[in-house]
Amino acid sequence: MRFINRQPGRGGRWLLALLPLILLVLVYGIGSAARLADNPDDKLLPGASQMADAVKRMAFEEDKRTGSYLLWSDTAASLVRLGLGLGLAALAGLVFGVAAGVFPLLRAPLSPMMTVVSMVPPLAVLPILFIVFGLDELSKVMLIVIGVAPILARDLEQRARDIPQELFVKAQTLGANSWTLVLRVVLPQLLSRLLVSLRLMLGSAWLFLISAEAISATAGLGYRIFLVRRYLAMDVILPYVVWITLLAWLMDWGLRGLNRWLFPWSDGGRT
């Protein structure tokens, strides 16, 4: 059998999925053990016990200054910002994507504008956002919106333009107006794609959030990472990075499950 036609079984699929992670942990463990053997006080590659102590301190012991559990308070602050940013970005992307993808009169001004805006590096406008919206929560949320919404809008516009014109003709023949076309023909096609696009943009959204928190914040996962970096506290930084990765994976898994539940006919929930 040719290699291109070979399919892994259920157990083999799980093994192949976990293999890169196992290799990464193994390589890290070997490197950490070697460095700690030469210098027990080495901070670059902390051992498992050092990271476990740091997690215990950050997650299960009250901070003496604030009286809160830092890992959980940082997580809550970051997730609120991320949720607001992605929610507003999804709404804006859907509105502009539908407008540009369905209505030619709106496509003429909107499509070029969305193309130009999507090319602007979001981190380059972060100082402008701090000046315009201040250093509080709004600037961080707006960075996510500006970074994610134009990409979503362009993707949804293209998906709307790919809808067969025969569907629009048949619907109008049956008496559908423009609003009915959007609600009954376009939205069912685009909502599944919106969830897929959100999954693909999760990494970028986290990047924008961490960057904003690193510059101006008093709580948040990105804020904590950049706060402890001055002490070379890799025993805190590495667990935080793993925690962020796990949160992103859980969000991806949740969006995939939501897509499969709401749109079982779509291919978006299978990937």
PAZAPA-4460 file (N, C-alpha, C; in steps of 0.05 Angstrom, whole numbers, plus 32768, in hexadecimal, padded with zeros to 4 digits):
% residues 271
    n_x    n_y    n_z   ca_x   ca_y   ca_z    c_x    c_y    c_z   seq   type   mol
   8011   7FE8   8000   8000   8000   8000   8012   8019   8000     1      M     A
   800A   802C   7FEF   801A   8045   7FEE   8017   8055   8008     2      R     A
   802C   8064   800F   802C   8073   8028   8015   8087   8029     3      F     A
   800E   8093   8012   7FF9   80A7   8011   7FDE   809C   8018     4      I     A
   7FDA   8082   8015   7FC0   8075   801A   7FBE   8068   8035     5      N     A
   7FD3   8068   8045   7FD3   805C   805F   7FC5   806E   8074     6      R     A
   7FB3   8062   8083   7FA4   8071   8097   7FAA   8066   80B3     7      Q     A
   7FB0   8077   80C7   7FB4   806C   80E2   7F9A   8064   80EF     8      P     A
   7F9C   8050   8100   7F84   8048   8110   7F7F   805C   8126     9      G     A
   7F6B   8056   8136   7F64   8069   814B   7F7B   806B   8160    10      R     A
   7F85   8054   8168   7F9C   8054   817B   7FB5   8061   816F    11      G     A
   7FBA   805A   8155   7FD1   8065   8148   7FCF   8083   8144    12      G     A
   7FB7   808D   8140   7FB3   80AA   813D   7FBA   80B9   8157    13      R     A
   7FB1   80AD   816D   7FB8   80BA   8187   7FD6   80B9   818D    14      W     A
   7FE2   80A2   8186   7FFF   809F   818A   800E   80B3   8179    15      L     A
   8007   80B6   8160   8014   80C9   814F   8010   80E6   8157    16      L     A
   7FF8   80EB   8163   7FF3   8107   816C   8003   810D   8185    17      A     A
   8007   80F9   8196   8016   80FE   81AF   8035   80FC   81AB    18      L     A
   803D   80EF   8196   805A   80EA   8192   806B   8104   8192    19      L     A
   8063   8119   8183   8073   8132   8185   8075   813D   81A1    20      P     A
   805F   813C   81B0   8060   8147   81CB   8072   8136   81DD    21      L     A
   8070   811C   81DA   8082   810A   81EA   809F   810F   81E3    22      I     A
   80A5   8112   81CA   80C1   8118   81C2   80CB   8132   81CD    23      L     A
   80B9   8147   81CC   80C0   8161   81D7   80C6   8160   81F5    24      L     A
   80B5   8152   8204   80B9   814F   8221   80D2   813F   8226    25      V     A
   80D7   812B   8217   80EF   811B   821A   8109   812B   8216    26      L     A
   8109   813A   8200   8120   814B   81FA   8125   8160   8210    27      V     A
   810E   816C   8219   8111   8180   822E   811B   8173   8248    28      Y     A
   8111   815C   824F   8119   814F   8267   8137   8148   8266    29      G     A
   8141   813F   8250   815E   8139   824D   816E   8152   8250    30      I     A
   8166   8167   8242   8175   8180   8244   8175   818C   825F    31      G     A
   815D   818B   826D   815B   8196   8287   816C   8187   829B    32      S     A
   816B   816C   8299   817C   815C   82AB   8199   8161   82A8    33      A     A
   81A2   8165   828F   81BE   816A   828A   81C7   8185   8295    34      A     A
   81B6   8199   8292   81BE   81B4   829C   81BD   81B5   82BA    35      R     A
   81A9   81A8   82C6   81A7   81A8   82E4   81BD   8197   82F0    36      L     A
   81C7   8183   82E2   81DD   8174   82EC   81F6   8185   82EE    37      A     A
   81FA   8196   82DA   8211   81A8   82DB   820D   81C0   82EE    38      D     A
   81F4   81C9   82F0   81EF   81E0   8301   81D3   81DD   830D    39      N     A
   81D1   81D4   8327   81B6   81D0   8332   81A6   81E9   8334    40      P     A
   81B2   8201   8332   81A3   821A   8334   819C   8225   8319    41      D     A
   81A0   8215   8304   819B   821F   82E8   817D   8226   82E6    42      D     A
   8178   823D   82D9   815C   8246   82D6   8151   8243   82BA    43      K     A
   8163   823D   82A7   815A   823D   828B   8148   8225   8285    44      L     A
   814F   820D   828F   813E   81F6   828A   8137   81E9   82A5    45      L     A
   8124   81F4   82B3   811C   81E9   82CE   8112   81CD   82CC    46      P     A
   8115   81BD   82E1   810B   81A2   82E2   80ED   81A1   82E8    47      G     A
   80E2   8189   82E7   80C6   8186   82EB   80BE   818E   8307    48      A     A
   80CF   8187   831B   80C8   818E   8337   80C8   81AD   833B    49      S     A
   80DA   81BB   832E   80DB   81D8   8330   80C2   81E4   8324    50      Q     A
   80BA   81DA   830D   80A1   81E5   8301   8089   81DE   8311    51      M     A
   8088   81C6   831D   8071   81BE   832D   806F   81D1   8345    52      A     A
   8086   81D7   8352   8085   81EA   8368   807B   8205   8360    53      D     A
   8084   820E   8348   807B   8228   833E   805D   8228   8339    54      A     A
   8052   8213   832D   8036   8210   8328   8026   8211   8342    55      V     A
   8030   8202   8356   8023   8202   8370   8022   821E   837C    56      K     A
   8038   822C   8379   803A   8247   8385   8027   825A   8376    57      R     A
   8026   8258   835C   8016   826B   834C   7FF8   8264   834C    58      M     A
   7FF2   824B   834E   7FD6   8242   834B   7FC7   823C   8365    59      A     A
   7FD6   8234   8379   7FC9   822A   8391   7FD1   8238   83AB    60      F     A
   7FE1   824D   83A8   7FE8   825D   83C0   7FE1   827A   83BB    61      E     A
   7FD5   8286   83CF   7FCC   82A2   83CC   7FE5   82B4   83CA    62      E     A
   7FE3   82C7   83B8   7FF8   82DB   83B5   7FF7   82EE   83CD    63      D     A
   800D   82F3   83DA   800D   8303   83F2   8006   8320   83ED    64      K     A
   800C   832A   83D5   8006   8346   83CE   7FE9   834A   83C7    65      R     A
   7FDE   8338   83B6   7FC3   833C   83AC   7FAE   832A   83BA    66      T     A
   7FB7   8315   83C6   7FA4   8303   83D3   7F95   82F1   83BF    67      G     A
   7F9E   82EF   83A6   7F91   82DF   8392   7FA4   82C8   838A    68      S     A
   7F99   82B5   837C   7FA8   829F   8370   7FB0   82A8   8354    69      Y     A
   7FCA   82AD   8350   7FD3   82BC   8339   7FCD   82AE   831E    70      L     A
   7FD1   8294   831D   7FCB   8286   8304   7FAE   8289   82FB    71      L     A
   7F9C   8286   830E   7F80   8287   8307   7F76   82A4   8302    72      W     A
   7F81   82B7   8311   7F79   82D3   830B   7F85   82DC   82F0    73      S     A
   7F9D   82D3   82EA   7FA8   82DA   82D0   7F98   82CD   82B9    74      D     A
   7F91   82B4   82BD   7F81   82A6   82A9   7F66   82B4   82A4    75      T     A
   7F59   82BB   82BA   7F3E   82C8   82B7   7F41   82E2   82A8    76      A     A
   7F55   82F2   82AF   7F59   830C   82A2   7F5E   8309   8284    77      A     A
   7F6F   82F5   827D   7F76   82F1   8261   7F5E   82E6   8251    78      S     A
   7F4F   82D3   825D   7F39   82C8   824E   7F22   82DC   824A    79      L     A
   7F1E   82EE   825D   7F0A   8302   8259   7F12   8314   8241    80      V     A
   7F2A   831D   8240   7F34   832E   822A   7F32   831F   820F    81      R     A
   7F3B   8305   8210   7F3B   82F6   81F7   7F1E   82F1   81EE    82      L     A
   7F0C   82EA   8200   7EF1   82E5   81F9   7EE3   82FD   81ED    83      G     A
   7EE7   8314   81FA   7EDC   832D   81EF   7EE7   8333   81D3    84      L     A
   7F01   8331   81D1   7F0E   8337   81B7   7F05   8325   81A1    85      G     A
   7F04   830B   81A6   7EFB   82F8   8191   7EDE   82FB   818B    86      L     A
   7ECE   8301   819F   7EB1   8304   819A   7EAC   831C   8189    87      G     A
   7EB8   8333   818F   7EB5   834B   817E   7EC0   8347   8163    88      L     A
   7ED7   8339   8161   7EE4   8334   8147   7ED2   8322   8136    89      A     A
   7EC6   830E   8142   7EB4   82FC   8133   7E9C   830B   8129    90      A     A
   7E90   831C   813A   7E79   832C   8131   7E80   833F   811A    91      L     A
   7E96   834D   811D   7E9E   8360   8108   7EA6   8351   80EF    92      A     A
   7EB4   833B   80F2   7EBC   832C   80DA   7EA4   8321   80CB    93      G     A
   7E90   8318   80DA   7E78   830D   80CD   7E68   8323   80BF    94      L     A
   7E65   833A   80CC   7E56   8350   80BF   7E64   8359   80A6    95      V     A
   7E7D   835F   80A7   7E8B   836A   8090   7E8F   8354   807B    96      F     A
   7E93   833B   8084   7E96   8325   8070   7E7D   8321   8060    97      G     A
   7E66   8321   806E   7E4D   831D   8060   7E47   8335   804D    98      V     A
   7E4C   834D   8058   7E46   8365   8047   7E57   8365   802E    99      A     A
   7E71   835F   8030   7E82   8360   8019   7E7E   8348   8007   100      A     A
   7E76   8331   8013   7E74   8319   8003   7E5A   8316   7FF4   101      G     A
   7E45   8324   7FFD   7E2A   8320   7FF2   7E21   8338   7FE1   102      V     A
   7E27   8350   7FEA   7E1D   8368   7FDC   7E33   8375   7FCC   103      F     A
   7E31   8375   7FB2   7E46   8381   7FA1   7E4A   839E   7FA6   104      P     A
   7E35   83AE   7FAC   7E38   83CA   7FB2   7E49   83CF   7FCB   105      L     A
   7E47   83BD   7FDE   7E57   83C0   7FF7   7E73   83B3   7FF3   106      L     A
   7E74   83A0   7FE1   7E8E   8393   7FDD   7EA3   83A6   7FD1   107      R     A
   7E9A   83B8   7FC0   7EAC   83CA   7FB2   7EBD   83DB   7FC6   108      A     A
   7EB0   83E7   7FDB   7EC1   83F6   7FEE   7ECD   83E5   8004   109      P     A
   7EBE   83D0   800D   7EC7   83C1   8025   7EDE   83AE   801F   110      L     A
   7EDD   83A0   8008   7EF1   838B   8003   7F0D   8397   8002   111      S     A
   7F12   83AD   7FF3   7F2D   83B8   7FF3   7F35   83C2   800F   112      P     A
   7F22   83CE   801E   7F29   83D8   8038   7F31   83C1   804B   113      M     A
   7F22   83AB   804A   7F29   8394   805B   7F44   8388   8054   114      M     A
   7F4A   8388   803A   7F64   837E   8031   7F7B   838F   803C   115      T     A
   7F77   83A9   803B   7F8C   83BB   8045   7F8F   83B8   8063   116      V     A
   7F79   83B9   8071   7F79   83B7   808F   7F86   839D   8098   117      V     A
   7F80   8387   808A   7F8A   836D   8092   7FA8   836B   808F   118      S     A
   7FB4   837D   807E   7FD1   837D   807A   7FE0   838D   808F   119      M     A
   7FD2   839D   809F   7FDF   83AD   80B4   7FE7   839B   80CB   120      V     A
   8001   839B   80D2   8009   838A   80EA   7FFC   8394   8103   121      P     A
   7FEB   8384   8110   7FDD   838E   8128   7FEF   8398   813E   122      P     A
   8006   838B   8142   8017   8394   8157   8024   83AF   8152   123      L     A
   8025   83B7   8138   8030   83D1   8131   801D   83E8   813A   124      A     A
   8003   83E2   813C   7FF0   83F7   8144   7FEA   83F6   8162   125      V     A
   7FF8   83E4   8170   7FF3   83E2   818D   7FF8   83FC   819C   126      L     A
   800E   840B   8196   8011   8425   81A3   7FFA   8438   819D   127      P     A
   7FF0   8437   8185   7FD9   8449   817E   7FC1   8441   818E   128      I     A
   7FBC   8427   8192   7FA5   841E   81A2   7FA8   8427   81BF   129      L     A
   7FC0   8427   81C9   7FC4   8430   81E5   7FBF   844E   81E7   130      F     A
   7FC6   845D   81D2   7FC1   847A   81D3   7FA3   8480   81D0   131      I     A
   7F96   8472   81BE   7F7A   8478   81B9   7F68   846D   81CE   132      V     A
   7F6C   8454   81D7   7F5A   8446   81E9   7F65   8445   8206   133      F     A
   7F7D   844E   820A   7F88   844D   8225   7F96   8433   822B   134      G     A
   7F9F   8430   8243   7FAF   8418   824B   7F9E   8403   8258   135      L     A
   7F83   8407   8259   7F72   83F4   8267   7F6A   83DD   8254   136      D     A
   7F54   83D1   825A   7F4C   83B8   824C   7F45   83BD   822F   137      E     A
   7F39   83D4   8228   7F2F   83D8   820D   7F45   83D6   81F8   138      L     A
   7F5C   83E0   81FD   7F71   83DF   81EA   7F7A   83C2   81E4   139      S     A
   7F7A   83B1   81F8   7F82   8395   81F4   7F6D   8386   81E4   140      K     A
   7F54   838C   81EA   7F3E   837F   81DB   7F3F   8388   81BE   141      V     A
   7F43   83A2   81BA   7F43   83AD   819F   7F5A   83A2   818E   142      M     A
   7F71   839C   819B   7F87   8391   818C   7F7F   8375   8181   143      L     A
   7F71   8365   8191   7F67   834C   8187   7F53   8350   8170   144      I     A
   7F41   8363   8173   7F2D   8368   815E   7F3A   8370   8144   145      V     A
   7F4D   8383   8146   7F5B   838D   812E   7F6B   8377   8121   146      I     A
   7F77   8366   8131   7F88   8351   8126   7F79   833A   811A   147      G     A
   7F61   8335   8124   7F52   831D   811C   7F3B   8323   8108   148      V     A
   7F2C   8339   810D   7F14   833E   80FE   7F18   8341   80E0   149      A     A
   7F2D   8350   80D6   7F31   8352   80B9   7F36   8338   80AC   150      P     A
   7F45   8326   80B9   7F4A   830C   80AD   7F30   82FB   80AB   151      I     A
   7F21   82FC   80C1   7F07   82EE   80C1   7EF5   82F9   80AB   152      L     A
   7EF4   8313   80A8   7EE2   8320   8095   7EEA   8318   8078   153      A     A
   7F04   8318   8072   7F0D   8310   8057   7F06   82F3   8052   154      R     A
   7F0B   82E2   8065   7F05   82C6   8062   7EE7   82C1   805D   155      D     A
   7ED6   82CE   806D   7EB9   82CB   806A   7EAF   82D7   8050   156      L     A
   7EBC   82ED   8048   7EB4   82F9   802E   7EB9   82E5   8017   157      E     A
   7ED0   82D8   8018   7ED6   82C5   8003   7EC3   82AD   8003   158      Q     A
   7EBD   82A4   801C   7EAA   828E   801E   7E8F   8296   8014   159      R     A
   7E86   82AE   801A   7E6C   82B7   8010   7E6B   82B9   7FF1   160      A     A
   7E82   82C2   7FE6   7E83   82C4   7FC9   7E84   82A9   7FBB   161      R     A
   7E8C   8294   7FCA   7E8D   8279   7FBF   7E72   826B   7FC0   162      D     A
   7E5E   8277   7FCD   7E43   826B   7FCD   7E38   826B   7FB1   163      I     A
   7E2E   8255   7FA7   7E24   8254   7F8C   7E0E   8268   7F87   164      P     A
   7E10   8277   7F72   7DFC   828B   7F6B   7DE0   827F   7F67   165      Q     A
   7DDF   8266   7F60   7DC5   8259   7F5C   7DB4   825A   7F75   166      E     A
   7DC1   8258   7F8D   7DB2   825A   7FA6   7DA5   8275   7FA9   167      L     A
   7DB2   828A   7FA1   7DA7   82A5   7FA3   7D90   82A8   7F8F   168      F     A
   7D94   829E   7F78   7D7F   82A0   7F63   7D66   8291   7F6B   169      V     A
   7D69   8279   7F75   7D52   8269   7F7E   7D44   8276   7F95   170      K     A
   7D53   8280   7FA8   7D46   828D   7FBF   7D37   82A6   7FB7   171      A     A
   7D42   82B6   7FA5   7D34   82CE   7F9C   7D1B   82C7   7F8B   172      Q     A
   7D1D   82B1   7F7C   7D06   82A7   7F6D   7CEF   82A0   7F7F   173      T     A
   7CF6   8296   7F97   7CE1   828E   7FAB   7CD8   82A6   7FBB   174      L     A
   7CE3   82BE   7FB5   7CD9   82D6   7FC2   7CEA   82E1   7FD9   175      G     A
   7D03   82D6   7FDC   7D14   82DF   7FF2   7D1F   82FB   7FEC   176      A     A
   7D20   830C   8000   7D2C   8326   7FFE   7D49   8324   8007   177      N     A
   7D57   833B   8007   7D74   833B   800E   7D78   8331   802B   178      S     A
   7D68   833A   803D   7D6B   8332   8059   7D66   8314   805D   179      W     A
   7D52   830A   804F   7D4D   82ED   8050   7D64   82DD   8044   180      T     A
   7D6F   82E7   802F   7D86   82D9   8022   7D9E   82D7   8036   181      L     A
   7DA3   82ED   8044   7DB9   82EC   8057   7DB3   82D9   806E   182      V     A
   7D9B   82D9   8079   7D94   82C8   808F   7D91   82AB   8088   183      L     A
   7D85   82A5   8071   7D7E   8289   806B   7D92   827C   8058   184      R     A
   7DA1   828B   8049   7DB4   827F   8036   7DD1   8283   803E   185      V     A
   7DD8   829C   8045   7DF4   82A2   8049   7DFE   829A   8065   186      V     A
   7DEF   82A2   807A   7DF9   829D   8095   7DFC   827F   809B   187      L     A
   7DEA   826D   8093   7DEF   8251   8098   7E09   8247   808B   188      P     A
   7E11   8253   8075   7E29   824B   8067   7E42   8256   8075   189      Q     A
   7E3F   826E   8081   7E56   827D   808B   7E5C   8277   80A9   190      L     A
   7E48   8271   80B9   7E4C   826E   80D5   7E5F   8257   80DC   191      L     A
   7E5D   8241   80CD   7E70   822B   80D1   7E8C   8234   80CA   192      S     A
   7E8F   8242   80B4   7EA9   824C   80AC   7EB4   8260   80C0   193      R     A
   7EA3   826F   80CD   7EAC   8282   80E1   7EB9   8274   80F8   194      L     A
   7EAD   825E   8101   7EB9   824E   8117   7ED3   8242   810F   195      L     A
   7ED6   8239   80F7   7EEF   822E   80ED   7F04   8244   80EC   196      V     A
   7EFD   825C   80E2   7F10   8272   80E1   7F18   827B   80FD   197      S     A
   7F06   827B   8110   7F0D   8282   812B   7F22   826F   8136   198      L     A
   7F1E   8255   8130   7F32   8241   8139   7F4D   8247   812E   199      R     A
   7F4E   824E   8114   7F67   8254   8107   7F74   826D   8112   200      L     A
   7F65   8280   811D   7F6F   8299   8126   7F75   829A   8144   201      M     A
   7F71   8284   8151   7F75   8283   816E   7F92   8289   8175   202      L     A
   7FA5   827E   8167   7FC1   8283   816C   7FC8   82A0   816A   203      G     A
   7FBE   82AD   8155   7FC3   82CA   8151   7FB6   82DA   8167   204      S     A
   7F9E   82D3   816F   7F90   82E2   8184   7FA0   82E0   819E   205      A     A
   7FAA   82C9   81A5   7FBA   82C6   81BD   7FD3   82D7   81BB   206      W     A
   7FE0   82D7   81A3   7FF8   82E7   81A0   7FF2   8305   81A5   207      L     A
   7FDC   830F   819A   7FD6   832B   819E   7FD0   8331   81BC   208      F     A
   7FC2   831E   81C9   7FBB   8322   81E5   7FD5   8322   81F6   209      L     A
   7FE6   830F   81F2   7FFF   830D   8202   8010   8326   81FE   210      I     A
   8011   832F   81E5   8021   8347   81DF   8016   8360   81EE   211      S     A
   7FFC   8363   81ED   7FF0   837B   81FA   7FF4   8379   8218   212      A     A
   7FF0   8361   8224   7FF3   835E   8240   800F   8362   8249   213      E     A
   8022   835B   8238   803F   835E   8240   8046   837B   8242   214      A     A
   8039   838C   8233   8040   83A9   8233   8031   83B8   8248   215      I     A
   8017   83B3   824B   8007   83C2   825E   7FF1   83B1   826A   216      S     A
   7FF6   83A7   8282   7FE1   8398   8290   7FEA   8395   82AD   217      A     A
   7FD7   838F   82BE   7FDD   8389   82DA   7FD5   836C   82E1   218      T     A
   7FCA   835D   82CE   7FC4   8341   82D1   7FC1   8335   82B6   219      A     A
   7FC4   831B   82B4   7FC2   830D   829B   7FDA   82FA   8297   220      G     A
   7FD6   82E7   8286   7FEA   82D3   8282   8003   82DF   8275   221      L     A
   7FFF   82F0   8261   8015   82FE   8254   8024   8311   8267   222      G     A
   8014   831F   8277   8020   8331   828B   8032   8321   829E   223      Y     A
   8029   830A   82A8   8038   82FB   82BB   8052   82F0   82AF   224      R     A
   8051   82E7   8296   8069   82DC   8289   807E   82F2   8286   225      I     A
   8076   8309   827E   808A   831F   827A   8092   832B   8294   226      F     A
   8082   8328   82A9   808A   8332   82C3   80A0   8322   82D0   227      L     A
   809E   8307   82CD   80B2   82F6   82DA   80CA   82F1   82C9   228      V     A
   80C9   82F9   82B0   80E1   82F4   829F   80FA   8302   82A9   229      R     A
   80F6   8319   82B7   810D   8328   82C1   811C   8318   82D6   230      R     A
   810F   8304   82E2   811C   82F3   82F6   8124   82D8   82E9   231      Y     A
   8122   82D5   82CF   8128   82BC   82C1   8119   82A5   82CD   232      L     A
   8100   82AA   82D5   80EF   8296   82E2   80E3   8283   82CE   233      A     A
   80F3   8273   82C1   80E9   8260   82AE   80D7   824B   82BA   234      M     A
   80D9   8246   82D4   80C7   8233   82E1   80AB   823D   82E2   235      D     A
   80A7   8257   82DF   808C   8263   82DD   8085   8267   82C0   236      V     A
   8097   8270   82B0   8091   8277   8294   8089   825E   8284   237      I     A
   8097   8248   8287   8091   8230   8277   8075   8224   827F   238      L     A
   806E   8222   8298   8053   8219   829E   803D   822C   8294   239      P     A
   8043   8246   8294   8030   8259   8289   802C   8255   826B   240      Y     A
   8042   8250   825D   8040   824B   8240   8031   8232   823B   241      V     A
   8036   821D   824A   8027   8204   8247   8009   8208   824D   242      V     A
   8003   8218   8261   7FE7   821E   8269   7FD9   822D   8252   243      W     A
   7FE7   8241   8247   7FDB   8250   8231   7FD6   823E   8219   244      I     A
   7FE9   822C   8213   7FE5   8219   81FD   7FCD   8207   8203   245      T     A
   7FCA   81FD   821B   7FB3   81EC   8222   7F99   81FB   8220   246      L     A
   7F98   8214   8229   7F80   8224   8226   7F79   8228   8208   247      L     A
   7F8D   822E   81F8   7F88   8232   81DB   7F7D   8218   81CF   248      A     A
   7F89   8201   81D7   7F7F   81E8   81CC   7F63   81E2   81D5   249      W     A
   7F5C   81E8   81EE   7F41   81E4   81F7   7F2D   81F5   81E9   250      L     A
   7F35   820E   81E3   7F24   8220   81D3   7F20   8215   81B7   251      M     A
   7F35   820B   81AB   7F33   81FF   8190   7F21   81E7   8191   252      D     A
   7F24   81D6   81A5   7F13   81BE   81A8   7EF6   81C6   81AC   253      W     A
   7EF1   81DB   81BC   7ED6   81E4   81C1   7EC9   81EF   81A7   254      G     A
   7ED8   81FF   8198   7ECD   820A   817F   7EC7   81F3   816B   255      L     A
   7ED9   81DF   816A   7ED4   81C9   8158   7EBB   81BA   8160   256      R     A
   7EB8   81B5   817A   7EA0   81A7   8184   7E87   81B7   817E   257      G     A
   7E88   81D1   8182   7E71   81E3   817D   7E6A   81E2   815F   258      L     A
   7E7E   81E2   814E   7E79   81E0   8131   7E6C   81C6   812A   259      N     A
   7E76   81B0   8136   7E6A   8196   812F   7E4E   8194   8139   260      R     A
   7E48   81A1   8150   7E2D   819F   815B   7E19   81B1   814C   261      W     A
   7E21   81C9   8145   7E0F   81DB   8137   7E0D   81D5   8119   262      L     A
   7E23   81CC   810D   7E23   81C8   80F0   7E2E   81AC   80EA   263      F     A
   7E1F   8197   80F0   7E29   817C   80EC   7E2E   8176   80CE   264      P     A
   7E21   8186   80BD   7E25   8181   80A0   7E3F   818D   8095   265      W     A
   7E4C   819D   80A6   7E64   81AB   809C   7E7D   819A   80A2   266      S     A
   7E92   819F   8091   7EAC   8192   8095   7EBC   81A0   80AB   267      D     A
   7EB4   81B8   80B4   7EC4   81C7   80C6   7EC8   81BA   80E1   268      G     A
   7EB5   81AA   80EA   7EB8   819E   8104   7EC9   8185   8104   269      G     A
   7ED2   817C   80ED   7EE2   8164   80EB   7F00   8169   80ED   270      R     A
   7F08   8182   80E8   7F24   8187   80E7   7F2E   8191   8102   271      T     A
***
